[in-house]
């Protein structure tokens, strides 16, 4: 088994806690994303699990074994970094063979495993090229092949798609999820990209200032955030005053937008309409001095124009109380 368990993991640098009493359980084969802004402790936590650093306090278990003090080479972990960290003087095949050589796997067995790993990431026929002869996406696939070729218990990904353009990043997100599902390897991804986290993960762990804010499935974290920080960090948040006091969250996709006066909605004016392809994002000013709102609706041939009067409404079931 290759589950991961963190118990009260803390890492301090002087008075600053980069990771602050973090608890987390990741089951065998699960894909969990650690999400948060810069400085939230994401990479610190990954480095502690990888064995590149030691916690100030707390325990780390992999497969039920306490590895808190175990060196990185004894943890059987595959690592992929944003920089790829490929050896420029080696061919693609040599790069993928390298971790096998470290583990004393050589000869025909090693070559077969390396070629199989390259096939998994769709790089057949490119094994004789050097990294400089590859595109960014191809280099990332080599890094992935090198990380999984020795059949690791755990795959750790530190912003692996951050250096790629948006279109390529979206393509590789699909490939990465398919690869993880094919291998069944327990995976932890670190990213600050909310869309990436929502699209790839079985669960998301949201961090801020080293503290866990929420651990939940993507839909739950998005629609039912544990607090205001999670609500605002995971996409655009509209906050509505509730009749009995308190504040409710309604996401832009749940806001209904219709012609002025329709269905008794609240009167509003379109401040800006942003065309996003399949969707239009509307920035709205509600009458009565309420806070501005954002609505997102499918584009069906015509968008409301800036300055146009509209009617805004939402279902009570789409409101989520936020502290």
Order of alpha helices (4+ residues) and beta strands (2+ residues): beta-beta-beta-alpha-beta-beta-beta-alpha-alpha-alpha-beta-alpha-beta-alpha-beta-beta-alpha-alpha-beta-beta-beta-beta-beta-beta-beta-beta
